[in-house]
Amino acid sequence: MQVSVESTSALERRMTIGVPAERVENEVTKRLQQTARRAKVAGFRPGKVPMSVIRQRFEDSARQEVLGDLIQSSFYEAVVEQKLNPAGQPAVEPKVFEKGKDLEYVAIFEVFPEFQVAGFDGIAIERLQAEVGDADVDNMLDILRKQNTRFEGVERAAENGDQLNIDFVGKIDGEAFAGGSAKGTLLVLGSGRMIPGFEDALVGVKAGEERVINPTFPADYQNLDLAGKTAEFTVTVNSVSAPQLPELNDEFFTLFGIKEGGLDGFRAEVRKNMERELRQAIKSKVKNQVMDGLLAANPVEVPKALIGNEVNRLRVQAVQQFGGNINPEQLPAELFEEQAKRRVVLGLIVAEVVKQFELKPDEARVRELIEEMASAYQEPEQVVAWYYKNDQQLNEVRSVVLEEQVVDTVLQKANVTDKAVSYEDAVKPAEAPVAD
């Protein structure tokens, strides 16, 4: 087999492959012999059809099948021989596909980039340090109580924080408009759910009262027909209800699966969950900084085929997330290209760090991570056992641990500074970078 390779760009290769005619014809003959054993031809018993008849009837189709198989197998042999690492399937251009002549074709494909990850000591990492204090637990208990607020009817005038049950009819220039009317709407005053001015104008109303209010739609309102216009809403107040926070008692604790230990047991469980959230938040922020640093220090040209594959995965994820009857391929590739490229580059860099430092998943850390995830469930032992019975899930955890080990490897060489912050600052999502 003859092979020649031409580099047409940093990653693209143009490989010309020639397969001897003798090999092609031998494969065609083998295929015809296989066909002869099972072919049914009128006038002949199965397996007794003369080869001349078999060739006459089946040689063209057999040759096409052989050519397809030979292109696939010879391409694989050629890339192994040339020590190439293709990224994606090749585009094949036939040159000579004639009977009795050498099979010759051109395969155009991209290869994975070859590089060494560098620049570790130039990566600056700010690692947050925080603890869960008693005041933080107290604040979380208040949040949990507010999330389970109940509303009870009152006779007094409405205040911010009260829930109203209202009917309303909206008009502009005396004409009702689409979406401007509703019945039995529940509205918490001060929630900001309605357009500016709507909720403020209802402070002080009482059950059974009708009030006419005149809020103005924002200039940037999504419905351009309403943007900037002042409306007249006639609002009928059906009821006024005041918020009632639940007591910290056994009934409340049971909502969260805590049936024993009272307030102390509940506080201990809340603290444990907060500490887990804190560890995950700090770990996530450090990881993001490490990945950003690796990207900045290691500009890598990536194969278009890999980006295209990742774009398609992101398209499918978007359809699954937002639903709807839409073909993922209808979503513009441009929406996903930047994210896809980042994912592909990071994947290549992380894989190279694993290779450079000969990293393997630490099974003790795998167990530790599984046990930490399982601790959020009522029967953690069953969750742990489930992971170790499911190879796919277990390998996903191993991949997570391996990525954590990559982060640890970078941290050992990067410029790391520790910063003490409050629990709230530590768990607060990182702000997205502002575009120039």
C-alpha positions as a LaTeX table, in Angstrom:
\begin{tabular}{lrrr}
\hline
Residue & $x$ (\AA) & $y$ (\AA) & $z$ (\AA) \\
\hline
Met1 & 0.00 & 0.00 & 0.00 \\
Gln2 & 1.35 & 3.41 & $-0.97$ \\
Val3 & 0.72 & 6.42 & 1.28 \\
Ser4 & 1.75 & 10.05 & 0.96 \\
Val5 & 0.75 & 12.87 & 3.33 \\
Glu6 & 0.61 & 16.61 & 2.69 \\
Ser7 & 0.00 & 19.22 & 5.39 \\
Thr8 & $-2.42$ & 21.77 & 3.93 \\
Ser9 & $-2.72$ & 23.76 & 7.20 \\
Ala10 & $-1.65$ & 23.48 & 10.82 \\
Leu11 & $-4.19$ & 20.73 & 11.43 \\
Glu12 & $-5.48$ & 19.62 & 8.02 \\
Arg13 & $-3.86$ & 16.68 & 6.26 \\
Arg14 & $-4.30$ & 15.53 & 2.66 \\
Met15 & $-3.39$ & 11.87 & 2.46 \\
Thr16 & $-3.19$ & 9.98 & $-0.85$ \\
Ile17 & $-3.62$ & 6.23 & $-0.49$ \\
Gly18 & $-3.04$ & 3.57 & $-3.13$ \\
Val19 & $-4.26$ & 0.00 & $-2.62$ \\
Pro20 & $-2.79$ & $-2.63$ & $-5.03$ \\
Ala21 & $-5.22$ & $-3.98$ & $-7.62$ \\
Glu22 & $-4.32$ & $-7.52$ & $-6.56$ \\
Arg23 & $-5.67$ & $-6.86$ & $-3.03$ \\
Val24 & $-8.84$ & $-5.32$ & $-4.45$ \\
Glu25 & $-9.49$ & $-8.27$ & $-6.79$ \\
Asn26 & $-8.77$ & $-10.82$ & $-4.03$ \\
Glu27 & $-11.33$ & $-9.10$ & $-1.81$ \\
Val28 & $-13.87$ & $-9.00$ & $-4.65$ \\
Thr29 & $-13.37$ & $-12.73$ & $-5.29$ \\
Lys30 & $-13.82$ & $-13.52$ & $-1.58$ \\
Arg31 & $-17.02$ & $-11.51$ & $-1.50$ \\
Leu32 & $-18.36$ & $-13.31$ & $-4.60$ \\
Gln33 & $-17.49$ & $-16.70$ & $-3.10$ \\
Gln34 & $-19.47$ & $-15.79$ & 0.00 \\
Thr35 & $-22.36$ & $-14.70$ & $-2.20$ \\
Ala36 & $-22.21$ & $-17.96$ & $-4.18$ \\
Arg37 & $-22.84$ & $-20.02$ & $-1.05$ \\
Arg38 & $-26.18$ & $-18.36$ & $-0.35$ \\
Ala39 & $-27.32$ & $-16.93$ & $-3.72$ \\
Lys40 & $-30.63$ & $-18.18$ & $-5.14$ \\
Val41 & $-30.60$ & $-18.23$ & $-8.95$ \\
Ala42 & $-33.37$ & $-19.81$ & $-10.99$ \\
Gly43 & $-32.27$ & $-23.09$ & $-12.61$ \\
Phe44 & $-29.50$ & $-23.79$ & $-10.08$ \\
Arg45 & $-29.42$ & $-25.45$ & $-6.70$ \\
Pro46 & $-28.20$ & $-23.27$ & $-3.80$ \\
Gly47 & $-24.40$ & $-23.36$ & $-3.65$ \\
Lys48 & $-24.11$ & $-24.82$ & $-7.16$ \\
Val49 & $-24.34$ & $-21.61$ & $-9.18$ \\
Pro50 & $-21.31$ & $-21.29$ & $-11.54$ \\
Met51 & $-18.90$ & $-18.51$ & $-10.61$ \\
Ser52 & $-19.31$ & $-17.01$ & $-14.10$ \\
Val53 & $-23.02$ & $-16.50$ & $-13.39$ \\
Ile54 & $-22.27$ & $-15.12$ & $-9.91$ \\
Arg55 & $-19.81$ & $-12.63$ & $-11.40$ \\
Gln56 & $-22.25$ & $-11.57$ & $-14.10$ \\
Arg57 & $-25.05$ & $-10.90$ & $-11.60$ \\
Phe58 & $-23.29$ & $-9.74$ & $-8.45$ \\
Glu59 & $-19.82$ & $-8.42$ & $-9.29$ \\
Asp60 & $-20.79$ & $-4.73$ & $-9.58$ \\
Ser61 & $-22.46$ & $-4.64$ & $-6.17$ \\
Ala62 & $-19.73$ & $-6.76$ & $-4.59$ \\
Arg63 & $-17.06$ & $-4.41$ & $-5.96$ \\
Gln64 & $-18.83$ & $-1.36$ & $-4.49$ \\
Glu65 & $-19.04$ & $-3.03$ & $-1.09$ \\
Val66 & $-15.38$ & $-4.02$ & $-1.24$ \\
Leu67 & $-14.29$ & $-0.52$ & $-2.23$ \\
Gly68 & $-16.17$ & 0.94 & 0.75 \\
Asp69 & $-14.65$ & $-1.58$ & 3.15 \\
Leu70 & $-11.15$ & $-1.16$ & 1.70 \\
Ile71 & $-11.30$ & 2.63 & 1.97 \\
Gln72 & $-12.25$ & 2.30 & 5.63 \\
Ser73 & $-9.64$ & $-0.34$ & 6.49 \\
Ser74 & $-6.82$ & 1.14 & 4.41 \\
Phe75 & $-7.41$ & 4.60 & 5.88 \\
Tyr76 & $-7.07$ & 3.16 & 9.38 \\
Glu77 & $-3.90$ & 1.29 & 8.37 \\
Ala78 & $-2.46$ & 4.44 & 6.81 \\
Val79 & $-3.02$ & 6.73 & 9.82 \\
Val80 & $-1.47$ & 4.10 & 12.11 \\
Glu81 & 1.50 & 3.77 & 9.76 \\
Gln82 & 1.93 & 7.56 & 9.56 \\
Lys83 & 1.32 & 7.99 & 13.31 \\
Leu84 & $-1.50$ & 10.44 & 12.75 \\
Asn85 & $-4.40$ & 11.10 & 15.14 \\
Pro86 & $-7.47$ & 12.06 & 13.07 \\
Ala87 & $-10.15$ & 14.31 & 14.59 \\
Gly88 & $-13.40$ & 13.29 & 12.94 \\
Gln89 & $-14.17$ & 11.37 & 9.77 \\
Pro90 & $-12.22$ & 12.07 & 6.55 \\
Ala91 & $-13.65$ & 13.53 & 3.37 \\
Val92 & $-12.81$ & 11.02 & 0.62 \\
Glu93 & $-12.09$ & 12.06 & $-2.95$ \\
Pro94 & $-11.87$ & 9.10 & $-5.42$ \\
Lys95 & $-9.03$ & 9.21 & $-7.95$ \\
Val96 & $-8.93$ & 5.71 & $-9.49$ \\
Phe97 & $-11.81$ & 3.27 & $-8.90$ \\
Glu98 & $-11.41$ & 1.24 & $-12.12$ \\
Lys99 & $-11.45$ & $-2.52$ & $-12.38$ \\
Gly100 & $-7.98$ & $-4.02$ & $-12.79$ \\
Lys101 & $-6.21$ & $-0.89$ & $-11.56$ \\
Asp102 & $-4.89$ & 0.09 & $-8.15$ \\
Leu103 & $-7.53$ & 1.68 & $-5.93$ \\
Glu104 & $-6.42$ & 5.25 & $-5.33$ \\
Tyr105 & $-8.15$ & 7.95 & $-3.29$ \\
Val106 & $-7.46$ & 11.10 & $-1.31$ \\
Ala107 & $-8.57$ & 11.43 & 2.32 \\
Ile108 & $-8.75$ & 14.96 & 3.73 \\
Phe109 & $-9.04$ & 15.24 & 7.50 \\
Glu110 & $-7.94$ & 17.19 & 10.55 \\
Val111 & $-5.64$ & 15.90 & 13.26 \\
Phe112 & $-5.58$ & 16.60 & 16.97 \\
Pro113 & $-3.11$ & 19.37 & 17.83 \\
Glu114 & 0.14 & 18.37 & 19.48 \\
Phe115 & 1.22 & 20.68 & 22.29 \\
Gln116 & 2.60 & 20.81 & 25.82 \\
Val117 & 0.59 & 22.59 & 28.50 \\
Ala118 & 2.67 & 25.41 & 29.96 \\
Gly119 & 2.43 & 28.68 & 31.86 \\
Phe120 & 1.32 & 27.20 & 35.20 \\
Asp121 & 3.37 & 29.66 & 37.26 \\
Gly122 & 1.71 & 32.61 & 35.50 \\
Ile123 & $-1.80$ & 31.61 & 36.54 \\
Ala124 & $-3.10$ & 33.74 & 39.45 \\
Ile125 & $-5.69$ & 32.08 & 41.69 \\
Glu126 & $-7.64$ & 33.70 & 44.52 \\
Arg127 & $-8.82$ & 30.92 & 46.83 \\
Leu128 & $-11.61$ & 31.93 & 49.18 \\
Gln129 & $-11.57$ & 30.90 & 52.84 \\
Ala130 & $-14.82$ & 30.93 & 54.81 \\
Glu131 & $-16.67$ & 29.18 & 57.61 \\
Val132 & $-20.32$ & 28.64 & 58.45 \\
Gly133 & $-21.03$ & 30.65 & 61.63 \\
Asp134 & $-24.02$ & 30.58 & 63.96 \\
Ala135 & $-25.28$ & 33.82 & 62.44 \\
Asp136 & $-25.13$ & 32.24 & 58.98 \\
Val137 & $-27.24$ & 29.32 & 60.21 \\
Asp138 & $-29.71$ & 31.75 & 61.82 \\
Asn139 & $-30.01$ & 33.62 & 58.53 \\
Met140 & $-30.59$ & 30.35 & 56.63 \\
Leu141 & $-33.34$ & 29.38 & 59.08 \\
Asp142 & $-35.03$ & 32.73 & 58.37 \\
Ile143 & $-34.77$ & 32.09 & 54.63 \\
Leu144 & $-36.27$ & 28.61 & 55.00 \\
Arg145 & $-39.13$ & 30.02 & 57.06 \\
Lys146 & $-39.83$ & 32.74 & 54.48 \\
Gln147 & $-39.81$ & 30.16 & 51.69 \\
Asn148 & $-42.59$ & 28.35 & 53.55 \\
Thr149 & $-44.63$ & 31.44 & 54.35 \\
Arg150 & $-48.39$ & 30.98 & 54.64 \\
Phe151 & $-50.88$ & 33.80 & 54.08 \\
Glu152 & $-53.89$ & 34.35 & 56.31 \\
Gly153 & $-56.77$ & 36.74 & 55.63 \\
Val154 & $-56.86$ & 40.06 & 57.51 \\
Glu155 & $-59.37$ & 42.89 & 57.78 \\
Arg156 & $-56.83$ & 45.73 & 57.81 \\
Ala157 & $-55.43$ & 47.81 & 54.94 \\
Ala158 & $-52.83$ & 46.11 & 52.74 \\
Glu159 & $-49.12$ & 46.60 & 53.43 \\
Asn160 & $-46.01$ & 45.67 & 51.48 \\
Gly161 & $-45.48$ & 41.95 & 51.86 \\
Asp162 & $-49.21$ & 41.19 & 51.98 \\
Gln163 & $-50.82$ & 38.97 & 49.38 \\
Leu164 & $-53.82$ & 40.30 & 47.48 \\
Asn165 & $-56.38$ & 38.34 & 45.48 \\
Ile166 & $-57.46$ & 40.75 & 42.73 \\
Asp167 & $-59.46$ & 41.09 & 39.54 \\
Phe168 & $-58.33$ & 43.82 & 37.14 \\
Val169 & $-59.22$ & 45.30 & 33.78 \\
Gly170 & $-56.66$ & 47.41 & 31.94 \\
Lys171 & $-57.35$ & 50.00 & 29.25 \\
Ile172 & $-55.32$ & 52.43 & 27.17 \\
Asp173 & $-57.16$ & 55.43 & 25.72 \\
Gly174 & $-60.39$ & 53.78 & 26.85 \\
Glu175 & $-59.75$ & 50.55 & 24.96 \\
Ala176 & $-59.01$ & 47.19 & 26.60 \\
Phe177 & $-55.75$ & 45.60 & 25.44 \\
Ala178 & $-54.59$ & 41.99 & 25.12 \\
Gly179 & $-53.23$ & 40.56 & 28.37 \\
Gly180 & $-54.46$ & 43.53 & 30.39 \\
Ser181 & $-57.23$ & 41.77 & 32.31 \\
Ala182 & $-57.36$ & 38.86 & 34.77 \\
Lys183 & $-59.46$ & 37.40 & 37.58 \\
Gly184 & $-58.38$ & 35.85 & 40.85 \\
Thr185 & $-54.73$ & 36.86 & 40.50 \\
Leu186 & $-52.58$ & 36.40 & 43.60 \\
Leu187 & $-50.13$ & 39.29 & 44.02 \\
Val188 & $-47.62$ & 39.90 & 46.83 \\
Leu189 & $-47.14$ & 43.65 & 47.21 \\
Gly190 & $-43.51$ & 44.64 & 46.81 \\
Ser191 & $-42.62$ & 41.55 & 44.79 \\
Gly192 & $-41.98$ & 43.59 & 41.62 \\
Arg193 & $-44.07$ & 41.18 & 39.59 \\
Met194 & $-46.19$ & 43.88 & 37.94 \\
Ile195 & $-45.11$ & 46.97 & 35.99 \\
Pro196 & $-43.65$ & 49.86 & 38.04 \\
Gly197 & $-46.32$ & 51.76 & 39.99 \\
Phe198 & $-48.94$ & 49.00 & 39.90 \\
Glu199 & $-48.15$ & 47.44 & 43.28 \\
Asp200 & $-47.31$ & 50.76 & 44.99 \\
Ala201 & $-50.76$ & 52.08 & 44.07 \\
Leu202 & $-52.45$ & 49.19 & 45.89 \\
Val203 & $-50.77$ & 49.72 & 49.25 \\
Gly204 & $-53.55$ & 50.66 & 51.68 \\
Val205 & $-56.45$ & 48.92 & 49.88 \\
Lys206 & $-58.90$ & 46.74 & 51.80 \\
Ala207 & $-60.85$ & 43.64 & 50.87 \\
Gly208 & $-63.93$ & 44.53 & 48.80 \\
Glu209 & $-62.46$ & 47.85 & 47.61 \\
Glu210 & $-62.26$ & 48.91 & 43.96 \\
Arg211 & $-59.42$ & 51.21 & 43.00 \\
Val212 & $-58.48$ & 52.84 & 39.68 \\
Ile213 & $-54.73$ & 53.18 & 39.15 \\
Asn214 & $-52.64$ & 54.65 & 36.31 \\
Pro215 & $-49.18$ & 53.02 & 36.02 \\
Thr216 & $-46.95$ & 53.58 & 32.99 \\
Phe217 & $-45.37$ & 50.77 & 30.99 \\
Pro218 & $-41.54$ & 51.00 & 30.85 \\
Ala219 & $-40.06$ & 52.48 & 27.67 \\
Asp220 & $-38.22$ & 49.20 & 27.05 \\
Tyr221 & $-41.27$ & 46.98 & 27.66 \\
Gln222 & $-41.18$ & 43.82 & 25.54 \\
Asn223 & $-44.55$ & 44.60 & 23.92 \\
Leu224 & $-43.68$ & 47.62 & 21.79 \\
Asp225 & $-47.38$ & 48.50 & 21.39 \\
Leu226 & $-47.55$ & 49.16 & 25.13 \\
Ala227 & $-44.03$ & 50.51 & 25.78 \\
Gly228 & $-44.04$ & 53.98 & 27.35 \\
Lys229 & $-47.84$ & 54.24 & 27.51 \\
Thr230 & $-49.90$ & 55.04 & 30.60 \\
Ala231 & $-52.71$ & 52.60 & 31.30 \\
Glu232 & $-55.84$ & 52.75 & 33.43 \\
Phe233 & $-56.43$ & 49.66 & 35.55 \\
Thr234 & $-59.64$ & 49.10 & 37.46 \\
Val235 & $-58.67$ & 46.77 & 40.30 \\
Thr236 & $-61.13$ & 44.90 & 42.53 \\
Val237 & $-59.62$ & 43.58 & 45.74 \\
Asn238 & $-61.14$ & 40.22 & 46.68 \\
Ser239 & $-59.03$ & 39.62 & 49.78 \\
Val240 & $-56.00$ & 40.80 & 51.74 \\
Ser241 & $-53.77$ & 38.20 & 53.42 \\
Ala242 & $-50.84$ & 38.79 & 55.73 \\
Pro243 & $-47.71$ & 36.60 & 55.73 \\
Gln244 & $-47.36$ & 34.14 & 58.60 \\
Leu245 & $-43.92$ & 32.63 & 59.14 \\
Pro246 & $-43.97$ & 29.01 & 60.35 \\
Glu247 & $-42.69$ & 28.27 & 63.83 \\
Leu248 & $-39.44$ & 26.36 & 64.26 \\
Asn249 & $-41.15$ & 23.24 & 65.54 \\
Asp250 & $-41.32$ & 19.51 & 64.77 \\
Glu251 & $-43.99$ & 20.08 & 62.11 \\
Phe252 & $-41.68$ & 22.48 & 60.27 \\
Phe253 & $-38.63$ & 20.22 & 60.67 \\
Thr254 & $-40.56$ & 17.30 & 59.18 \\
Leu255 & $-40.95$ & 19.27 & 55.93 \\
Phe256 & $-37.19$ & 18.79 & 55.48 \\
Gly257 & $-37.13$ & 15.12 & 56.50 \\
Ile258 & $-35.87$ & 15.79 & 60.05 \\
Lys259 & $-37.97$ & 13.74 & 62.45 \\
Glu260 & $-35.67$ & 13.61 & 65.47 \\
Gly261 & $-33.40$ & 15.95 & 67.43 \\
Gly262 & $-35.65$ & 18.99 & 67.59 \\
Leu263 & $-34.20$ & 22.43 & 66.90 \\
Asp264 & $-30.61$ & 21.38 & 67.65 \\
Gly265 & $-30.86$ & 18.44 & 65.23 \\
Phe266 & $-32.39$ & 20.66 & 62.56 \\
Arg267 & $-29.69$ & 23.32 & 62.99 \\
Ala268 & $-27.01$ & 20.61 & 62.73 \\
Glu269 & $-28.51$ & 19.29 & 59.46 \\
Val270 & $-28.81$ & 22.81 & 58.02 \\
Arg271 & $-25.20$ & 23.57 & 58.99 \\
Lys272 & $-24.01$ & 20.34 & 57.34 \\
Asn273 & $-25.80$ & 21.24 & 54.10 \\
Met274 & $-24.40$ & 24.77 & 54.20 \\
Glu275 & $-20.87$ & 23.47 & 54.74 \\
Arg276 & $-21.29$ & 21.14 & 51.76 \\
Glu277 & $-22.56$ & 24.03 & 49.65 \\
Leu278 & $-19.63$ & 26.17 & 50.83 \\
Arg279 & $-17.05$ & 23.53 & 49.85 \\
Gln280 & $-18.64$ & 23.10 & 46.44 \\
Ala281 & $-18.84$ & 26.86 & 45.83 \\
Ile282 & $-15.17$ & 27.45 & 46.72 \\
Lys283 & $-14.09$ & 24.43 & 44.69 \\
Ser284 & $-16.12$ & 25.62 & 41.68 \\
Lys285 & $-14.69$ & 29.16 & 41.80 \\
Val286 & $-11.13$ & 27.86 & 42.06 \\
Lys287 & $-11.74$ & 25.45 & 39.18 \\
Asn288 & $-13.13$ & 28.23 & 36.97 \\
Gln289 & $-10.05$ & 30.37 & 37.64 \\
Val290 & $-7.76$ & 27.44 & 36.87 \\
Met291 & $-9.52$ & 26.72 & 33.60 \\
Asp292 & $-9.52$ & 30.39 & 32.59 \\
Gly293 & $-5.82$ & 30.53 & 33.39 \\
Leu294 & $-5.02$ & 27.41 & 31.37 \\
Leu295 & $-6.97$ & 28.82 & 28.41 \\
Ala296 & $-5.16$ & 32.16 & 28.55 \\
Ala297 & $-1.73$ & 30.54 & 28.86 \\
Asn298 & $-2.26$ & 27.89 & 26.19 \\
Pro299 & $-3.80$ & 29.16 & 22.95 \\
Val300 & $-4.60$ & 26.00 & 21.01 \\
Glu301 & $-5.86$ & 25.69 & 17.45 \\
Val302 & $-8.65$ & 23.14 & 17.43 \\
Pro303 & $-10.09$ & 20.99 & 14.65 \\
Lys304 & $-13.28$ & 22.36 & 13.10 \\
Ala305 & $-14.75$ & 18.85 & 13.23 \\
Leu306 & $-14.54$ & 18.78 & 17.03 \\
Ile307 & $-16.17$ & 22.20 & 17.33 \\
Gly308 & $-18.92$ & 21.10 & 14.94 \\
Asn309 & $-19.59$ & 17.99 & 17.02 \\
Glu310 & $-19.75$ & 20.05 & 20.21 \\
Val311 & $-22.09$ & 22.59 & 18.58 \\
Asn312 & $-24.44$ & 19.73 & 17.71 \\
Arg313 & $-24.35$ & 18.47 & 21.31 \\
Leu314 & $-25.17$ & 21.95 & 22.60 \\
Arg315 & $-28.03$ & 22.26 & 20.12 \\
Val316 & $-29.55$ & 19.02 & 21.39 \\
Gln317 & $-29.11$ & 20.14 & 25.02 \\
Ala318 & $-30.82$ & 23.45 & 24.25 \\
Val319 & $-33.83$ & 21.70 & 22.72 \\
Gln320 & $-34.04$ & 19.30 & 25.67 \\
Gln321 & $-33.81$ & 22.18 & 28.14 \\
Phe322 & $-36.33$ & 24.53 & 26.56 \\
Gly323 & $-38.57$ & 21.94 & 24.93 \\
Gly324 & $-40.61$ & 22.57 & 21.83 \\
Asn325 & $-41.03$ & 20.73 & 18.57 \\
Ile326 & $-37.87$ & 21.87 & 16.87 \\
Asn327 & $-35.09$ & 20.13 & 14.99 \\
Pro328 & $-31.79$ & 20.93 & 16.78 \\
Glu329 & $-30.14$ & 21.57 & 13.41 \\
Gln330 & $-32.51$ & 24.52 & 12.88 \\
Leu331 & $-30.78$ & 26.41 & 15.69 \\
Pro332 & $-28.03$ & 28.68 & 14.26 \\
Ala333 & $-24.56$ & 27.25 & 14.87 \\
Glu334 & $-23.30$ & 30.76 & 15.68 \\
Leu335 & $-25.26$ & 30.71 & 18.95 \\
Phe336 & $-23.09$ & 27.90 & 20.27 \\
Glu337 & $-19.72$ & 28.26 & 18.55 \\
Glu338 & $-17.96$ & 30.28 & 21.26 \\
Gln339 & $-19.10$ & 27.95 & 24.04 \\
Ala340 & $-18.31$ & 24.90 & 21.91 \\
Lys341 & $-14.78$ & 26.11 & 21.18 \\
Arg342 & $-14.12$ & 26.79 & 24.87 \\
Arg343 & $-15.31$ & 23.30 & 25.79 \\
Val344 & $-13.21$ & 21.64 & 23.10 \\
Val345 & $-10.04$ & 23.59 & 23.94 \\
Leu346 & $-10.44$ & 22.91 & 27.65 \\
Gly347 & $-11.04$ & 19.23 & 26.95 \\
Leu348 & $-7.80$ & 19.03 & 24.96 \\
Ile349 & $-5.82$ & 20.95 & 27.59 \\
Val350 & $-7.15$ & 18.88 & 30.50 \\
Ala351 & $-6.42$ & 15.66 & 28.60 \\
Glu352 & $-2.88$ & 16.85 & 27.94 \\
Val353 & $-2.32$ & 17.71 & 31.63 \\
Val354 & $-3.50$ & 14.19 & 32.51 \\
Lys355 & $-1.05$ & 12.78 & 29.98 \\
Gln356 & 1.89 & 15.02 & 30.96 \\
Phe357 & 1.59 & 14.27 & 34.66 \\
Glu358 & 0.42 & 10.65 & 34.22 \\
Leu359 & $-2.67$ & 11.23 & 36.35 \\
Lys360 & $-5.14$ & 8.49 & 37.20 \\
Pro361 & $-8.37$ & 8.75 & 39.21 \\
Asp362 & $-7.67$ & 8.46 & 42.93 \\
Glu363 & $-10.12$ & 5.74 & 43.99 \\
Ala364 & $-10.14$ & 6.98 & 47.60 \\
Arg365 & $-11.30$ & 10.40 & 46.35 \\
Val366 & $-13.86$ & 8.71 & 44.11 \\
Arg367 & $-15.32$ & 6.97 & 47.17 \\
Glu368 & $-15.21$ & 10.19 & 49.18 \\
Leu369 & $-17.06$ & 12.14 & 46.49 \\
Ile370 & $-19.72$ & 9.47 & 46.12 \\
Glu371 & $-20.25$ & 9.40 & 49.89 \\
Glu372 & $-20.52$ & 13.19 & 49.99 \\
Met373 & $-23.15$ & 13.20 & 47.23 \\
Ala374 & $-24.98$ & 10.33 & 48.94 \\
Ser375 & $-25.08$ & 12.19 & 52.27 \\
Ala376 & $-27.78$ & 14.48 & 50.85 \\
Tyr377 & $-30.16$ & 11.48 & 50.64 \\
Gln378 & $-32.07$ & 9.77 & 53.44 \\
Glu379 & $-30.45$ & 6.37 & 52.78 \\
Pro380 & $-26.86$ & 7.20 & 51.75 \\
Glu381 & $-25.64$ & 3.59 & 51.89 \\
Gln382 & $-28.07$ & 2.61 & 49.13 \\
Val383 & $-26.89$ & 5.51 & 46.96 \\
Val384 & $-23.24$ & 4.50 & 47.40 \\
Ala385 & $-24.05$ & 0.90 & 46.50 \\
Trp386 & $-25.99$ & 2.06 & 43.43 \\
Tyr387 & $-22.97$ & 3.98 & 42.11 \\
Tyr388 & $-20.68$ & 0.98 & 42.49 \\
Lys389 & $-23.16$ & $-1.22$ & 40.62 \\
Asn390 & $-23.41$ & 1.17 & 37.65 \\
Asp391 & $-20.19$ & 1.41 & 35.64 \\
Gln392 & $-21.35$ & 4.38 & 33.58 \\
Gln393 & $-22.23$ & 6.47 & 36.64 \\
Leu394 & $-19.05$ & 5.37 & 38.43 \\
Asn395 & $-16.90$ & 6.37 & 35.45 \\
Glu396 & $-18.58$ & 9.78 & 35.36 \\
Val397 & $-17.55$ & 10.31 & 39.00 \\
Arg398 & $-14.03$ & 9.13 & 38.14 \\
Ser399 & $-13.91$ & 11.77 & 35.38 \\
Val400 & $-14.96$ & 14.46 & 37.87 \\
Val401 & $-12.26$ & 13.34 & 40.31 \\
Leu402 & $-9.64$ & 13.25 & 37.55 \\
Glu403 & $-10.56$ & 16.83 & 36.64 \\
Glu404 & $-10.21$ & 17.80 & 40.30 \\
Gln405 & $-6.74$ & 16.23 & 40.29 \\
Val406 & $-5.87$ & 18.34 & 37.24 \\
Val407 & $-6.95$ & 21.43 & 39.21 \\
Asp408 & $-4.83$ & 20.34 & 42.18 \\
Thr409 & $-1.84$ & 19.81 & 39.88 \\
Val410 & $-2.17$ & 23.35 & 38.53 \\
Leu411 & $-2.64$ & 24.81 & 42.03 \\
Gln412 & 0.68 & 23.29 & 43.12 \\
Lys413 & 2.44 & 25.35 & 40.45 \\
Ala414 & 0.20 & 28.44 & 40.15 \\
Asn415 & 0.37 & 31.71 & 42.07 \\
Val416 & $-2.28$ & 31.09 & 44.76 \\
Thr417 & $-3.42$ & 33.62 & 47.37 \\
Asp418 & $-5.96$ & 32.85 & 50.09 \\
Lys419 & $-8.65$ & 35.40 & 50.90 \\
Ala420 & $-10.88$ & 35.27 & 53.99 \\
Val421 & $-14.49$ & 36.16 & 53.19 \\
Ser422 & $-17.94$ & 35.70 & 54.70 \\
Tyr423 & $-20.05$ & 32.64 & 54.01 \\
Glu424 & $-22.43$ & 34.73 & 51.88 \\
Asp425 & $-19.63$ & 36.12 & 49.72 \\
Ala426 & $-18.12$ & 32.66 & 49.28 \\
Val427 & $-21.34$ & 31.04 & 48.03 \\
Lys428 & $-22.45$ & 34.02 & 45.96 \\
Pro429 & $-22.25$ & 33.21 & 42.21 \\
Ala430 & $-19.28$ & 34.76 & 40.45 \\
Glu431 & $-20.14$ & 37.82 & 38.41 \\
Ala432 & $-20.05$ & 37.36 & 34.66 \\
Pro433 & $-17.31$ & 39.38 & 32.93 \\
Val434 & $-18.51$ & 42.63 & 31.41 \\
Ala435 & $-18.13$ & 42.75 & 27.63 \\
Asp436 & $-15.93$ & 45.51 & 26.23 \\
\hline
\end{tabular}
